[in-house]
Amino acid sequence: MNLFGQKDKKPSMVMGNEKIYPMTYGGAQVEGISRDAVLNPFDLSVVGYSSVASLDQLDDAVRCARKAFESWSTRPDSQRAEACLKIAKVFEDNAQELSRLITQEQGKPLNAGGFGSGFEVGGCIGWCRATSILKIDDKKILDADGVTVIQKSVPMGVIGSITPWNWPLLIAVWHFIPAIRTGNTVIIKPSPLTPLSTLRAVELINEVLPPGVLNVVPGGAEIGAAISSHADIDKVVFTGSTATGRRVMASASENITPCSLELGGNDAAIVLPGAPVAAMAPGLFFGKFINAGQTCGSIQRLYVHESDYEAVCSALVELAKTTNVGDGLLPDTDLGPVQNKAQFEKVREMVGDAIKQGAQLLVGGESIGEGYALTPAILSHCTHDMEIVAKEQFGPALPIVKYSSIDQAIAMANSTDSGLCASVWGTDPDLLQSVSDRLIAGTVYINTHAELNPMVPFGGVKQSGIGVLFGEDGLKSFVNTKILYQRSVG
């Protein structure tokens, strides 16, 4: 028996040598109408098979979540906080299995200097624990002349979560843990490219939650569209591309369903004149190539002053040469593959087009193995009108653009439709502050990039998204404001 008096669930099914990962809703494991093979992006071997849900099964899952909401929304705050800690313990107890599964389906190395799949599962643990201590208290906003007004925060209902393939399990946690903490129930649709870690994690987590609180319904675009337009889903949380985010928002508008959207980044980094290149190069390299560049909050374009341009290029080339690209299951692998064929071909095409337009490939861009691994590419002599600069490449390729004035660098950094993150690098505190104030982004880093903290709100501006996650502000994204207005009698 678990914390809430349920019987423990059975593990994922195994048929022959192939593992079948069912969906979970209403506390039960359910087979879909079909199964999709999930491939390891390094060698294209089959990792396992994901169930694929029907629209009727999605409706069943929503009904289960709606029923669970009736009681979960009234649970004492302390019990919901305790549930977050129990979920953290599930991740902790199953970290080895889940980390390996992430590596197999997504490609990121198990360790990778502390930032691989082990780091991803560790992040899941940390976010669960941090969210357990967050709380939104009732607030008395008026008490005068016989009138008392209390502002309350109440759960929204059933939350629909649509997650991407780059950080499949961690981003799922970012969606569901604040929702559960605030008394909501959740339906997750993982990316069909990386569903297995989420399917398995939700199956395990259901051992410590009442039936229907956390549900996972895998499928493709049809299931995603049905979630965002579903009349009985009270909010949609989406992380992914800006193009798909537009479609999610359009579908949600049918029922005026609120959305939190964390979309594309195309993050800019500016190295100021006279920056200590040797000291900062590792941070720049990490800020770009974490998860093989497949992170919306990673550096996608680098602007370097002409006086330091050659030195920065040379330093990054040397780091790229010492980076071991390969199978994420091997202990000496630093960088895994691009996750899927479409993204692999996109990155190679963008690099090729940049070279045709005059960019110089200083190192990298080579295919490794049978799948989608690419060595980290460093490109110099890039111009701002090249596609690899103007659009988010989302892969292991870094275009470096030369600038001559600070105003020029800021103008180029701000010139895209994206505004998720940006960074500025240097030692002059006044200049760092001045430049950071002028950069248009949800998060501006100084002398670092791609760092996140569960207590620090995170979100984008312009076409990089709507709303924030993390911290108290992120928690507020999963509640409605309810005003209790009372006048005394007599």
PyMOL commands that set and color helices and strands:
alter all, ss='L'
color gray80, all
select helices_A, chain A and resi 55-72+77-93+95-106+117-132+168-181+196-205+221-228+242-255+277-293+309-321+341-356+387-390+406-413+429-438+462-464+471-476
alter helices_A, ss='H'
color red, helices_A
select strands_A, chain A and resi 13-15+18-21+23-25+28-30+34-39+46-52+139-144+147-155+158-162+185-189+214-216+235-239+259-262+267-271+299-305+360-363+367-368+373-374+377-382+397-403+421-425+443-446+465-466+479-487
alter strands_A, ss='S'
color yellow, strands_A
deselect
rebuild
show_as cartoon
